[in-house]
Amino acid sequence: MRVRQLAPEAVLHGLQSAASIADTGNVVGSPGIAKRRAMAHRVLCSILGLLFVLGMPAFAEDAAGDWIGELKGGFKVRVHIDKTATGYRGRLINQSGNATSLDQVSSDEQHLQFAVAKLNLNYDGAWDDEKKIWDGKLRFQQIYPLTLKRATAADLAPTVHRRPQEAAISAGPLPYTEREVRFDNAASHNQLAGTLTVPDGKGPFPAVVLVSGTGHNTRDEDVWGHKVFLVLADALSRRGLAVLRYDKRGVGGSTGDYDTATTADFTSDAGAAVSWLKAQPQVDPLHVGVLGHSEGGIIAPAVAARDKSVSFVVMIAGPGIRGDRLFVLQSAMTAKAYGAPDDYIARRKVFDQKLFDAVTSAPSDARALARAKRLVAQAVADKIVDPAEAETLPGEATRRWERYFLAYDPAPALTRLTVPVLALNGSLDVQVPPKEDLAAIGRALMANRDATIVELPGMNHLLQDARTGAPSEYNDIEETISPVALKLISDWISVHSK
C-alpha cells in the first residue's frame, strides 16, 4: 500500500502550529487551559503519528500468490508462494509444469528471498510499488537480473507446444521401414539399443550413424520437448539413406554405466554402431558415414580418424576447440544471453579458466578436488561464486567425464581426416560459440580437400530459427530443426554418400 508523501514545509507548518497551541495553553490565568492542553496534545500526537508513518517504508506487498518473470534470454521463472501460520512456503515451477519445493522462503513485505538448495539457486528482490514488481537478482551458477510480477490467469494457463515436424512423421505414411535393433560393444561389454530406418526399395543403401550430444539422451535425442534425431533420421531416410540412431549407454534400452563414462567411452560405442551398421545386408558398407551433434560432433571425427572405412563426417555444432576453452566461452555467452552484468562475466571467465587449469593439471582425482575446493572457497570470498553453487561446483568440475572433456582437444582427430566433412554452426549458438568454433575447425581441416564449413544465420544450437539463441527458447520454438538446415544436410550427404 502506498502512502502519500507530505512536502517538508507542510510538516514544519504543522509542528509550528502545535507549538503555538501548546504555548497559548500554558499562559498563567488564561481561560480553558486544560482544554487547550488537551487540544495541543491531540495535535502533537497526530503529527508525531504522521511522522512515524512517513518514516516507515512507503511500500509493502504480501508475497503470497503466483509470481512470474523472464530472464533476458527468454527463460521463464514461475514461483508459487503460500502464507502459513509460521511464515511462507512455496515451489518453483518450470516451463514444463514440474514443480520443485523451495527450501527457504522469507518476506517482510518489502523484500523477498527464496532458495532451492539442490539447484544451487536463490533469489533476493525488493518490492517496487510503482511498477508492482519484485526487483532483484537470481543466482543460478551465475547472477542474473530478474523481476517478478503477479501472474495473470493467462500466465498460468497450460502452454501447449506444437511440434509440426514430429506430428507429420507420426501421421505418415512413411517411405521407409523402422525396426528395433540391438548390438554389442565388445570392447566395453555393453549392449546398445536403437532404431534402424531403411528406405523402401532395393538396396543396398548408403547409411549414417547418428551420435547425440551430452546428457542422458535416448535414440531420438529429446531436447526440451523436441525429438531432434527422429526428425533428422526421417529427413535422411526420405533421401535414400539407412539411418541408425541409438540410446546412449545406461539410457533407455542400452546397458552400461552412463555416470562413469567419458567422451572416449561414448566414442567406443559409436565405433561399435558403425561396425554393426556396415554388416547389415541392406547397407552399402563402402558408404557409411557418421553424423554427430554437439558432443557427438567431437565423437564423429574421432571415430572416422580411427576407422578408415568411414566415408564421410557431419558435425552439427560440434566443438573444434579444447574443452576448457569451450566451457569458458559457453558459460560467458549463456550468461550474456540471460542478462548477467558484463563486469561479472569478465571476472567469472578468469575464475573458470583458473579452475579448469587446476583441475586438468592435477595428477589425481583427489588432488583435483582439493584444488577445486580451495579455488571455489576463494571465489566465494571474492563474490564471484555464490555460496549455494560452491557446495557442488568442486565435485562437478572434477567428475570423470568433466576432467576428460576439459583436457580433450578435437584438432588432432580433425587434422587426420581425409574423407569429406561438413561442419555446421548456428550464428546464435551460445553452447558452442560459432566464431571461435568454426575458425578452429577450419584451421584443423586446412589440408582436407573436401571440407565444407557453414555458419547458418539466425540459428541456435539445435539449428532452429531463433531469436536470441538462449537454451530457454528451444521449447517455445515449434520447429525441431530448420527446414533450411535439414535440406543443406540432406543435400550434402546425398552427394557425398554415393
N, C-alpha and C positions, 0 to 999 in steps of 0.2 A: 504494500500500500504506500502510495506516495504522499508526502507531507508538503504543503505549500510553504515555501521559504519566505520569511519576512525580511524586508530591507533593514540594514543595520540601524538607520535613522529612526525607523518605527519602533524598534526595540528600545533604543535610547530614549525616545519620547515617552514611552510607557514607564520606564524607570523614573524619569524626571517627574512625571505626574504623580506616581506613587509616593515619591519622596516629599512632594509638596503637601499631599494629603496628610501624610504622617506628621509633618512639621506643624500643620494647622491644628491637628488634633492634640498636640502637646502644649498649646498656648494656655497658660495658667488662667483659670477663671472663665475660659470661653465655654459657651453652652454646647452640649452634645458631645462632650469629649469621648465618652465610651462609644457612642455611635460612630464618630469619625475614626477612632482607633480600629473599630471592627471593619469599617469600610476599607481603611488602609491595609489592614491585614489581608482582607479578601483580594484586593488588587495585587498586593505583593505576591501572594500565593499563586494567583493566576499567572503573573508574569514569570515567576520562578518556574512554575509548571510548564509554561510555554518555552522558556529557555531550556528546560530539561528535555522537552520533546525535540527542540531544534538541535540540541546536542546529540540526539540519537541518530543513527544512520537513517537516511531518507529513503530506504527501500527495504523490502523483505519479501520473501516468496517461499511458500510451502513446497518442499522438494517432492512431495508425493505425486505420483502420476506417471505418465509416459513422456519421455523426452527423446528427441531425435536430432541428429546433427550429421554433418558431412565434412570429411576431410577434403583438402584441396583437390586430391586426385579422384574424388568421387566415391570414396569408401564411406558407406553409411554406418552410423553408430546409433543404436537404439537402446535406451535404458528404461526399465520399468521399476519404480520405487514405491514401496508401501510404507505407511506410517504405522508403527506398533506402539504398544504401551511403554516400551523402553527406548525407542528411537526409530531407526529406519532399517529396512532390509530391501533387497532388490535383485534384479537379474539383468544381464547383458544379453541382448537378442541379436543374432547375426542375420545376414540378408536372406538366409535360407529358412529362418524362423526358429532355429535351435537356440535354446537359452542356456546360459551359464550363470550360476549364482554368484552374486557379489560377496566377497569375503568381508568387506568393510564398506559401510555407507554412513556418512555423517553430514549434518547440515544444521547451521544455526539460522537459516532462512536468509542469510547474506552470502554464505559460502557453501559449496557442495563439493564433497570428496567421496570417491568410491574407488575400489580396487578389486582385481581378480588375480590372486597370487600365482596360480598355475600358468597364467598367460603373461606374467610379468607386466601387468597393465594397471595403471592408475590414472585418475583424473582429479584435477583441482581447478575449480571455477568460482567466479564471483558473480553475483546477480547484477545485471544491468537492467534497471527498471524501465528506462526509456525504451530500450529495444526489446524488453521482455525475453531476455536470454540469459543463460549461464555462459559467461565468457571466460574460457580457461585454456588449459593445456592438457593434452592426452599424452601420457608417457607409455609407449609400447615399443620397446627396443630403442626408440629414439623419441624426440619430443616434437609434438605437432600441435599447432593451434586448433582448438575445437570449440565451437559454440553449440549449445543445446537449446532447442526451443520446445515448447509443449507440442506434442504430436496431435494432429487432427485425425478425424475419422479416416480421411483419405490416406494419411500416412500409415495408419495401422492396418489398412486393408491388405489381404494377402496379395503378393505380386506373382503373377503367372508369367513365366518366361517362355516365350515361343522359341522353338528350335526347328525352323522350317526345313533345313537340310536333312536333319535326322528324321523328321516326320516323313519327308519324301521317300527316304530309304525304307522306312517301315511300311509305307503304303505299297511299295513295289509297283509293277513286277521288276525283278532283278535279272539282268542279263548274265548272271554268273551263279555258281553254286557255292554254298558255305558248308564247311564241316569242322567239327571239333577235332582237335589233334593233340597228341602228347608226344614229347620227345625228350631224350635224356641228354644231360651234360655229364659225360663220363668223367671229365676232369674234376668236377666238384661234387659228384654223386648226388645230384638233384635232378628232378624232373620238372619240365615246364609245360604248361597247358596253354593252348592258344586256338586261334581260328584261322583256317586257310580258305581263301576265296579263289576260285578258279573260273575264268571266263567260259561261257558257253562256246561250243565249237571244238574243232580238232586241234590238239596241242602237238608238240609241247610248246609251252608259253614261256616268254621271259618272266622273271619273277623278282620280287623285292621283299626284304625283311624290314619291318618297322620296329625301331628301337625307341622306347619312350624316355622321358626326362626324369629328373629327380622326384622321388616320392613313391608311395605305395601304389603304383599305377597298375591297373588291370590292362588287358589287351586293347581296350578301347581308349586308353589314356583319358580318363574322365577328369576334366579340369573345370571347376566352377559350373557344373551342370552341362558342360559340353563334352561330347564323345569325339575327340579330335581324330583318333585313329580310325574310328568307324567311318567318318566322312572321307578321310584320306584313302582308306582301303577301297571304299566304294568307287571313288573317282578313278583310281588307278585300274581297278578290275574292269571298269567300263571301257578303259582304253586298251584292254587286251593283256593285262599283267596278272599273274598269280601273285597273291599277297599273303604273307604270313605275319600275324601280329600275336603277341603272347603276353600272359600275365608275368610280371616280374617275380623273381624267386621269393617265396614266402608270402605271395599275394594271390588271391583268388584260388585257382586250381593248381598253382605251382607249388612245389615243395622247396625246402631250403630256408635259410635264415636271412631275412632281409636286413635285420638290425645290425648284424655284424659284417655285412657285405660292403665292399668298396667299389669304386668305378671299375677296377681291374676285374672283380668278380662278375659284374654285370657285362663286361666286355667278353668274358669267357662264355656267359650264357648266350650272347648274341652270336658268337662264333659257332656255338652248337646249333643255333637256329639256322644259320647259313648252310652248314653241313647237312642237316636234315632236309632242308628245302631242296637242295641240289639233287638229292637222291629220290625225289618224288617223280613218278612216271609222267605226270602232266607238265613237268617243268623242264625247260632247256637249261642244263647245268652250265653252259658256257655264257649264259646271260642272266646272272643273278647278282643283284646289287643290294646295298644296304642304305636305308634312309633313317636318320636319327634326328630327334627333336630335343633341343636343349642339351641336357647331359648326354642324351642319345647322339647328339651331334659331335660329341667327343668320341663316343664309342664307335660310331660308324667308320671313321677313317682309321681308328686303331685296329679294327677287325680287318679292313682291307689292306693295311700295311703288313699284317701277318699272313693273310690268306690271299695269295696272288690270283686265285680263281675268281675273286670278287670283281665284277666287270664295271661297276660304277658306284659312286657315293653321292648322297644328297645330305646336306647339313641344313636343317631348319633351326635358326637361332642357336647354332652350335658354337660353343666358345672356341676362340682361337688364341686366347691369352691364358697365362698361368692362373690357376685357381685363386690364389691370394689376391692378385691384382683384380681379377674379375669380381670377387666378393666386395672389395673396397669400392669399386665403381658402382656395383649393383646397389649396395647399401646407400650410397650417396644419391644416386639417381632416383631410387624409390622414395627416399626421404624428401627429395626436392619435389617430386610429383605430389606428395601428400602435404606439402607446405611447410616443412621444417625450416627454421631460420638458417641463412647462409653461414653465419659465424659458427653455429653449432655443427653444421655439416662439415665444415673445414676442420674443426677440431676432432670430430669423430673419425674422419678419414685418416688423420695422423695416428690416432689411437688404434684403429682397426689394423693398419699396416704393421704397427709395432707389435700388436698382439699376435698377428699371423706369423710374423718373422720369428717371434719367440717360440711359437708352437711348432713350426716346421723345422726349426733348427735343433729342437730338443732331442737328446739321444734316446729318450724313452718316454712312454706314456706318462709315467709318474712325474718325470721332470717337466714335461709339457704342462701337466695340470698344475704343478706348483708355480711355474712361471705365469700361467694364465691367471691364477688366483691373485698373485702379487700385483700384476698389472691392472687387473679389474678393480682391486681394492683402491689402488691409487687413482684410477679413473673415477671412482665414486667420490673420493675426496675432492677431485678436481671438477666435479659436477659434469662429467662427460657421459658417464653411465649411471642410469637410475638404480637405486638400491634393489628394487624388485628384479630388474634384469640381471643384476650382478649375482643373484642366487644361482642362476642356471647357466650363465654365459661361459664360465670356465669349462664346465662339463661338455657343453655343446661344441665349443671350439676345439676340444681335444678328443672327441669321439673318433673311432677308427675311420669312418667314411670321410669325415671332415679333414683329418690330418693328411690323408692320401690326396684328396681333391685339391687342397690348398697348395700342395707341392707339385701337382701334375701340370706339365706344360704340353699342350696339344701339338706344338710346332714340329717336333721331330717326326711324329707319325705323319703329319701332313706333307712334310718335305719328301717322304718316301713314296708318296702316291704317284703312280704313272697313269692310272685309269681316269676317265672323265669325272669331274667333281662339279657339283652345283652347290653353292653356298648362298643362303638367303637370310636376310635380317629385315625386320620391320624398322622403319625410321623412328618409331615411337617406343621401341622395346626398351624398358627400364631394367629388365632382368639380365639381358646380355647386350650391353651398350653397343649399338651398331657401328659407330665411328671407329672406336678402338678395335672392336672385334673383327670387322671386315678388313681393316687395314692389316691386322696381324695375319689373317688367313691369306690375304693377297701376297704378303711377303713370303709366307711359307710355301705357297703354290707357284712361286715365280717361275720355276723350271717346268711346271706342268703345262703341256701344250693344249690341254682341253679343260681348262678351269673357267667356270662362269660364276662371277660374284655379283650379287644384285642386292641393293638396298631398296625395299619396297616402301614408297612414301605413304605416310598415314597409317601404317600397320603396327600392331603391337607384337608381343612375344608369341602369341598364338597365330599370327598372321591374320588377325581380324582387322577390319577397318575400324579405327578407334579415334577417340577424342584426345586423350592425354597419354594413353599407354599404360596407365597405372593398373595393377592387377585387379583392383576393385571394379574396374569396368568390364572385365571378362564376362561376368554373369549377366550383366544388363544388355550386352550386345547380342542380338538374335543370331547372327551368322556364326557358325562354328569356325569356319575358315573362309577367308575372302575368295569368291569365285575367280578373281584375277590371279590370286596366288595358286589356287588349285589348277588353273589352266596352264600357268607357267611351269609348274612342277610336272604335270602330266605330259605336256608337250616335250619338255626336255628329256624326261625318262623314255618317252616313246621313241625319240630319235636315238638315244644312247643305249638302248637295251636291245637293239637289233644287230 
